[in-house]
Amino acid sequence: MNKYSIFSLARNALSHHENWQKAWRSPEPKKAYDAIIVGGGGHGLATAYYLASEHGMRNIAVLEKGWIGGGNTGRNTTIVRSNYLWDESANLYEKSMKLWEGLSQELNYNVMFSQRGVYNLGHTLQDLRDIQRRVNANRLNGIDGEFVTTEQIAERIPFINTSPDSRYPILGASFQPRGGTARHDAVAWGFARAADSLGVDIIQNCEVIGIRRDGAQVTGVETSRGYIETPKIGVVVAGSTSVIAEMAELRMPIESHPLQAFVSEPIKPILDTVVMSNAVHGYVSQSDKGDLVIGAGIDGYNGYGQRGGFQTIEHTMSAIMELFPVFSRVRMNRQWGGIVDVCPDACPIIGTTPIKGLYFNCGWGTGGFKATPGSGWVFAHTVANDAPHELNAAFSLERFITGALIDEHGAAGVAH
Ligand SMILES: Cc1cc2nc3c(=O)[nH]c(=O)nc-3n(C[C@H](O)[C@H](O)[C@H](O)COP(=O)(O)OP(=O)(O)OC[C@H]3O[C@@H](n4cnc5c(N)ncnc54)[C@H](O)[C@@H]3O)c2cc1C
């Protein structure tokens, strides 16, 4: 820290947070834009940033019904990894991983990407076969991964319960060293600031309530702040996908489910990696602040309420205590839920639709945070060129007609 930043810190400390420079503008919506992105989560903001930076589209806007990052982007447990099974998803998530690795520099904003490694535990013989298959497939795709034994797990992760007498004994795990976590709010803020500096209008408190068309071509959006004309609409609204699709008389193969997360009181550093288990159905990491950040599986009903049921809380807590009995003395501080958009094959839809100028990016379900930069990058290409990039071509809406599904239930597993 140089003397100027020390002075600036002292000045701001004494100024009661007045006159701070705004990180992005709050413009009034224009009458027309070259493209509109609906949804100011990480994916929408990343799309707008790459539309401006990679495709030179500057007369664009992001419309957000609440505040940016207030959806799943600000509610997730921040796990990043790219060890998916099939080539299509492995390539897409690995593109994202590579972008993560340079993101703080690219945006000039610290997104606190921490490559502390991710373990996916196996508890049955079948789990181990699947894990080994996935590690091999990952390596063939140039993605880092290794199979680790119970003894290695006991050595590397203090306090984890590797007793053979537990209900689901740990028999091994996959480990992706380049996986880890990032600061979710910072991702939204970093993309927002960078997009704004390229001229993108980020308009909060602006809900899209209708889509206008002329025949099979979109012409604009009705919003809570008036009508805005545009020939291109990119929809990135996660759990609200079906609501927007209905405005365009489309039916998406999406179910909206609540997904919960929890944080404990802050404790001293105890866990320096991410541990996930599909069988006991929970996962945990520790934030830089010291909280244990705990994730669950989806609540098994459809809905739009950002909360969830007590049975999931109880189930997840017992799963985590089975893995780390020592955590039974830690108090939980907070619980919350987001609404995730789940596709039948646990893979996203990123592409064009039968309506010209209307594009959807959705279906990330429980695991889209890790894809934020990659998703924005390929979706920007799709919106700019009216055609998918080769990395997202397989993730089309048509796959539900042709049957070319990409089943990632194994790699998606418990919510993450
Ligand atoms: C509890 C929880 C834990 C998770 N953990 C992980 C994890 O560890 N790792 C991982 O990879 N993924 C995780 N996920 C999934 C991840 O959070 C999402 O896939 C990802 O953040 C989706 O980003 P998004 O930008 O598409 O959606 P969002 O961040 O939800 O953004 C969509 C935005 O659209 C806005 N919107 C909706 N309707 C309208 C409208 N009509 N007009 C204007 N705006 C509208 C919403 O207000 C919202 O801000 C988790 C999700 C949850 C809920």
The ligand as a Tripos MOL2 file, in Angstrom:
@<TRIPOS>MOLECULE
LIG
   53    58     1     0     0
SMALL
NO_CHARGES

@<TRIPOS>ATOM
      1 C1        -27.8490  -21.9850   -2.2750 C.3       1 LIG1
      2 C2        -27.1410  -22.0820   -3.5950 C.ar      1 LIG1
      3 C3        -25.8590  -22.6110   -3.6450 C.ar      1 LIG1
      4 C4        -25.1890  -22.7200   -4.8630 C.ar      1 LIG1
      5 N1        -23.8930  -23.1170   -4.8600 N.ar      1 LIG1
      6 C5        -23.1870  -23.1370   -6.0160 C.ar      1 LIG1
      7 C6        -21.8000  -23.4530   -5.9980 C.ar      1 LIG1
      8 O1        -21.1960  -23.6660   -4.9450 O.2       1 LIG1
      9 N2        -21.1470  -23.4970   -7.1880 N.ar      1 LIG1
     10 C7        -21.7790  -23.2610   -8.3770 C.ar      1 LIG1
     11 O2        -21.1450  -23.3760   -9.4110 O.2       1 LIG1
     12 N3        -23.0900  -22.8900   -8.4060 N.ar      1 LIG1
     13 C8        -23.8040  -22.8190   -7.2660 C.ar      1 LIG1
     14 N4        -25.1310  -22.4470   -7.2690 N.ar      1 LIG1
     15 C9        -25.7840  -22.1300   -8.5520 C.3       1 LIG1
     16 C10       -25.4240  -20.7280   -9.0100 C.3       1 LIG1
     17 O3        -25.6330  -19.8210   -7.9690 O.3       1 LIG1
     18 C11       -26.2610  -20.3270  -10.2140 C.3       1 LIG1
     19 O4        -26.2390  -21.3280  -11.2170 O.3       1 LIG1
     20 C12       -25.7080  -19.0410  -10.8530 C.3       1 LIG1
     21 O5        -25.3810  -18.0930   -9.8780 O.3       1 LIG1
     22 C13       -26.7580  -18.4820  -11.7840 C.3       1 LIG1
     23 O6        -26.3570  -17.1920  -12.1620 O.3       1 LIG1
     24 P1        -27.3040  -16.2860  -13.0060 P.3       1 LIG1
     25 O7        -26.6040  -15.0120  -13.2540 O.co2     1 LIG1
     26 O8        -27.7770  -17.0780  -14.1800 O.co2     1 LIG1
     27 O9        -28.5940  -16.1450  -12.0860 O.3       1 LIG1
     28 P2        -28.9710  -15.0980  -10.9350 P.3       1 LIG1
     29 O10       -27.7860  -14.6660  -10.1640 O.co2     1 LIG1
     30 O11       -30.1090  -15.6970  -10.1870 O.co2     1 LIG1
     31 O12       -29.4440  -13.8500  -11.7750 O.3       1 LIG1
     32 C14       -30.6870  -13.8070  -12.4420 C.3       1 LIG1
     33 C15       -31.2430  -12.4320  -12.2280 C.3       1 LIG1
     34 O13       -32.3900  -12.2770  -13.0330 O.3       1 LIG1
     35 C16       -33.2300  -11.3590  -12.3600 C.3       1 LIG1
     36 N5        -34.5870  -11.4520  -12.9240 N.ar      1 LIG1
     37 C17       -35.4790  -12.4630  -12.8080 C.ar      1 LIG1
     38 N6        -36.6150  -12.1620  -13.4480 N.ar      1 LIG1
     39 C18       -36.4320  -10.9330  -13.9980 C.ar      1 LIG1
     40 C19       -37.2600  -10.0550  -14.7670 C.ar      1 LIG1
     41 N7        -38.4970  -10.4010  -15.1070 N.pl3     1 LIG1
     42 N8        -36.7610   -8.8630  -15.1540 N.ar      1 LIG1
     43 C20       -35.4970   -8.4940  -14.8280 C.ar      1 LIG1
     44 N9        -34.6830   -9.2730  -14.0700 N.ar      1 LIG1
     45 C21       -35.1420  -10.4750  -13.6740 C.ar      1 LIG1
     46 C22       -33.1420  -11.8160  -10.9070 C.3       1 LIG1
     47 O14       -33.5600  -10.8100  -10.0140 O.3       1 LIG1
     48 C23       -31.6790  -12.1730  -10.7810 C.3       1 LIG1
     49 O15       -30.8920  -11.1540  -10.2290 O.3       1 LIG1
     50 C24       -25.8450  -22.3270   -6.0700 C.ar      1 LIG1
     51 C25       -27.1310  -21.7920   -6.0270 C.ar      1 LIG1
     52 C26       -27.7800  -21.6560   -4.7940 C.ar      1 LIG1
     53 C27       -29.1590  -21.0670   -4.7500 C.3       1 LIG1
@<TRIPOS>BOND
     1     1     2 1
     2     2     3 ar
     3     2    52 ar
     4     3     4 ar
     5     4     5 ar
     6     4    50 ar
     7     5     6 ar
     8     6     7 ar
     9     6    13 1
    10     7     8 2
    11     7     9 ar
    12     9    10 ar
    13    10    11 2
    14    10    12 ar
    15    12    13 ar
    16    13    14 ar
    17    14    15 1
    18    14    50 ar
    19    15    16 1
    20    16    17 1
    21    16    18 1
    22    18    19 1
    23    18    20 1
    24    20    21 1
    25    20    22 1
    26    22    23 1
    27    23    24 1
    28    24    25 2
    29    24    26 1
    30    24    27 1
    31    27    28 1
    32    28    29 2
    33    28    30 1
    34    28    31 1
    35    31    32 1
    36    32    33 1
    37    33    34 1
    38    33    48 1
    39    34    35 1
    40    35    36 1
    41    35    46 1
    42    36    37 ar
    43    36    45 ar
    44    37    38 ar
    45    38    39 ar
    46    39    40 ar
    47    39    45 ar
    48    40    41 1
    49    40    42 ar
    50    42    43 ar
    51    43    44 ar
    52    44    45 ar
    53    46    47 1
    54    46    48 1
    55    48    49 1
    56    50    51 ar
    57    51    52 ar
    58    52    53 1
@<TRIPOS>SUBSTRUCTURE
     1 LIG1         1 GROUP 0 **** ****
